[in-house]
Amino acid sequence: MKNLSPKELQLMHLLWRMEKAFVKELVEQFPDPKPHYNTISTTIRVLEEKGYVSHESFGQAHRYFPLIRKEEYQSTAIGDVLKTYFDNSYPKMVAYFAKEEKISPEELKDILRMIANKES
């Protein structure tokens, strides 16, 4: 699975939320100033080439939909970060966030509770 650029990921988030959309509908979801129709059209075709998106045809128009669930992409993206930056070690990754004060002791306790509840 190829990594997505920030613009591609932004479009994927829209498709995950909308489930199916025409390019015009995607453009409408952007804040002002809205991107040009052709920009979104090109980006969505790149996503299709990468295997993230497909479409159904309605005459000349295409309605796009995601081929991969958001959770699948998250899992792959986190796996890439884990492998690249933390030697495939979840403890190293959590320790990094704790050291950088991105996770409070209370949040760590909540994480441990979630893990314990999943296993029981």
Secondary structure, DSSP 8 states (H G I E B T S, - for coil): -----HHHHHHHHHHHHHSSEEHHHHHHHS-SS---HHHHHHHHHHHHHTTSEEEEEETTEEEEEESS-HHHHHHHHHHHHHHHHHTT-HHHHHHHHHHTTSS-HHHHHHHHHHHHHHH-
